[in-house]
Amino acid sequence: MKTLDDFRAFYEGELMEDLRALETKRAGICRNLLVLFTVMALIVLVIGVALGMAGGPAAVFVPAVLAVVIGAVAAALMTKGYKRDFKLRIIERIVRFVEPQLNYSPTGYIDRETFMMSKIFTTRPNRYKGDDLVWGTVGQTDMKFCELDAVHESGSGKDKHRVTIFKGLFFVADFHKDFRTKTVVLPDTAEKLFGRLGQKLQAMNIFRGKLIKLEDPEFERHFAVYGDDQVESRYILSPSLMERIVQFKVKTDRKICLSFVASSVFVAVSYTRNLFEPRLFRTLLDFAPMQQYFEDIQLAVGIVDDLNLNTRIWSKE
């Protein structure tokens, strides 16, 4: 596992030249955007004054909205190439620095069927997008992860309802064990809020299967486990694995969900921010955001070690 000092040396010795070139490009884009928005604002002001005199304040709304749309489209086109270059010249190299055997696609992502196969989420998203797919083998374990944004929208107009099903880092790896049933590990929010009543509410969650009772108070303080078979779920969630999952939860300090389905382990780590996007209005010659990219990638790749997936406890049937 690479250390922060290792990465700082890599940053200064390997990334800095490309970062300086990208910084020049970023600064140029910011100047162009400033000119664009200034011109658009002046145009809206002139049109607004003319229309305001003829049709009142409401007449200003249409040109203002049109200006915002045109500005947003122009900004997206101006920054598209910059974002692609940043990811290929910086993010891909950080991925390979963390683990040389891994592959990276800035536009790739894990498909919706795999997302639903995890059984972590019961609602199927009808707005589904992702990027920054990383895949390959860590040790003996085949794995992949990406950033996903899964949303379900219903209704229209004023009755339109939008629910974020998941946003964050989604990880899939071979568990080297064929499961007959599914086991899903979710944050234990009900018991934290309602105590013993929460346990009863968890047990009534018919869409999840049976509530699995485990003999680890610390694990059950963080998680509720659902499965189709009490014996298999307890077999999968050994005392050692439960301890590792708790440690991973504490390490991330985020909402995490896991599942064991078919022969794979799925891990969903919630984030509100975009993980691997360049920050347009912040200099690239600052180590702090580079450190954040490194730590996010390191965390995802490190799930293999955190869950001890390279130790072949079982053999596949």
N, C-alpha and C positions, 0 to 999 in steps of 0.2 A: 504494500500500500504506500503510495507516494505521500510525502509530507508537504506541509505548506512551504517549508524552506526549499524543498525540491522544486516546487512549482514556481516560487519566486525566482529561482535561478533560471528556470526554463522561460519564464516571462521576460526577464531582462536579456537573456542570451539568444532566444529563438523567436519570440513574438514581437519584440519591440519595433523592429524594422517595418513589419507589416502593419503594426498598429499606427505608426507614424504616417504611413501612406494612407491608411483608412481615415486617420484623423484629419488630414488635409481634405479628403473627399467629404467627410462629415461636415466640416466647417463651411465648405462651399455650398453644400445642400442647405444648410441653415441660412446662409446669406440669400440664396435664391428664394427660399421660402419666405423670408422676411420681405423681400421685394414683391413677391407674388401677393402676399396678404395685404401689403400696403396698397398696391394697385387695386386689388379687389375692394378694399375698404373705401378707397376714394371713389371708385365707380358706383358702389352702393350708395355712398353719401350723395353724389351728384344726382343719380336716378331717384333716390329717396326724396331729395328736396323737390325735384320736378314733379314727381308723382304725388308727393305729399300736398303740394299746392293745389293739384287738380282733384285728387281723389281722397285726400285725408290720410292719417297715419297708417291705416290698414293697408294702403296701397304699397307701403314700403316693405311689407312682409315678404312678398313674392321675390323681389330682386335680392333681398337679404338671404333667403333660403337658397336661391339659385347660386349665389356667390359662395355660400358655405359648401354646397355640393361640388361645385367646380373646383374650389380650393382643395377639398378633401381628395378628389380624384387626382388632381395634379400633384398633390403631395405624395400620394401613394405611388404614382408613376415615378416620381423623382427619387424616392427612397428604395424602390424595389431592388434595383441593381446593387445598391449599397448594402442592403441587408443580406442579399445572396453572397456577395463577396466577403462580408464579415463572417458569415457562418462557415464558408468553405475555407477561409484563410485563418480563422481564429478558433471557432468552436470545434471544427473537425480535428484540428491539431491538439486541442486540449483533450478531446476524447481519446486520441491515440497516445497522448502522453500518459493519461491515467491507465489505459490498457491497450497496448499496441495491436492486439489481435482483433479489436473491435472495428466495425464498419459504421459509417454515418451517412444519413441522407437528410438534408435540411427540410425537404418537402414530404418525406415519407412519414407514415404513422401506422399504428396497429388498427386493423380493420374493425368495423362495428360488430361483426359476428364473434370475433374473439373477445371483444369487450363484453358482450352479452353472455358469452359462454362462461365467463368468470362467475356468474350468479351473484356477484356482489350487488348488482343493481337490478331492480325488478321492473323499472320503467325503461322502455326502449326509446332512445333519443331519435327525434326526427330532424334535429340539427346537430351534425356530428362533424367535427374537424380536428385536425391534429398536425403536428410537424415534429421535426428533430428526432427522427427514428435512429436509434442506436441498436445494433444487433451483432451477435457473434458468440464466441465461447470464452468463458472466464474459468480457467482451470479445466474441469471436465464438464462444466455446466453450460448448456445452450440457453441463452437469454436474449431478451430484447426489451427496450423501453422507449417511451416517447412522451411527448406532452399532448394531452387530449382536452378537448372542450366539448362536453356532451350536454345537449339541451333538449327539453321537450316543450314545444309550443302548441297551444290549442286556442281555438276561438279566433276572432278577427276584430279589427277596429278597436273600439273601446273595451270590448270583451276579451281581447287577446290576453292570454295568460302564458307566462314564460317561467319555466322552472329549470334551474341548473342542476342536472343530475350529477355531474362530476366535472371538475376542472383541476388539473394537476398532472402529476407524473404517474404513468401507468406502466407497470412492470410485469413481465411474464417470464417464467423460467421452467425448465424441466426439473421435476422433483424426483425423478428416477423411481417412481412408484406408481403402479396403476391402481387408481381408486375405483371402488365399485359404486360409491356414492359421493355426494358433495359435502364439503364442510366449509362454512362461511364464518369468518371472524370479523365482527363489527364493533365499533366503539360502544361502550356500555353507557349510553346516555340515560336510559330509562331508570336504571337502578340508582344512578347518581342523583337524579332529580326526585325520585319517588320512593327510594328505599325498598322495603319488602313488596310494596305495591308494584314497584318497577319490575321485580322478578316475575310477578303474575302477568304484567303487561307483556313482558318479553315472551313468556310461555304461550301467550295467546297470539303471537305473530305467526298466523297460519301460512303466510306466503313464504316464510323462511324455512319451514320444516320444524323439527323438534328442537327445543332448547337443550343444549348439551351442558350438563353440570360437570364441572371439573374440580379437582381437589387442589386448587392453587388460588388462595385468596387474593394474592397480588395480581395475578393474571385476570381474575374475574372482576377486580376493581376497575380495570381498564377496558375489558372486552366482554361482549356477549357472543356465544358461539351457537350456531345453528347447523343442524345436519340431518341426514336421513337415517343414520345408524350410530347409535351411542358408542358402540364398541369400536367401530372404525375411526370415528372422530377422536376418541381418546387415544387410540393407537397412533394416529398421525400427530396429535398434539402431545408429544412426550414432555415430561418435566423440563428437559433441556431446551426443547424448541419453544415452549411457553416462556421460559426465562429469556431466551434470545429475542422473542417478539416484544416482550416488555421493554427490554433494553433498547430495541430499535425505536419503539414508541417514544421513550424518554429522549433518545438521541435526536430524533427529528423534531420533537415537540410540536407535532402536527396531527391532524386527524388521519388515521390510517385504517385501511380495511384489507383483509386478506381472504383468500379462498384457495381450496385444494380441490380441483376438478380434473377428471380424466387422469392425466399424469403430470399436471402442471400446477405450479403455485402462482397465484396472481396477487399483486400488491398494488394498491391505489393510495397514493399520498397526495392529499389535497393541498393546493396552492391557490392563492388569489392573484398572484403576479405571473406574468409571462417569464419563463425560465431562461431562455437562451436568445432573447431578442436584444439587438444593440440599442443603447439609449441615445437617441438622436441629439438631444439637447444637453448632453453631458460628455465631457471630453473622454476619449478612449485612453488617454495617457494617465489614467488613475488606476492604481492597482486594485482598489476595493471592488469594483464590478468584476474584474477578471478573477479575483479570488472567489467571488460569489458563483461565477460560472464553474470554476474548478470544484468547489465544494458541492454544488448541486449534482454534477456529473459523478464525482467521487461517491456521494451518498447513494446514487442509483446503482452504480457498478458494485458498490460495497454490500448491497443486499445479498449477493451470493455468499459472501463471508459472514455477514450478520446472521443469516439463517442457516449457515453451515451446509450449504447445498452441495458442496464438493465432496462431502463425506458420504460415501455410499453405504448407508445403513441397511437399505433394502435393495433387492434386485427386482427388475421388472419381470412380470410373468410372461 
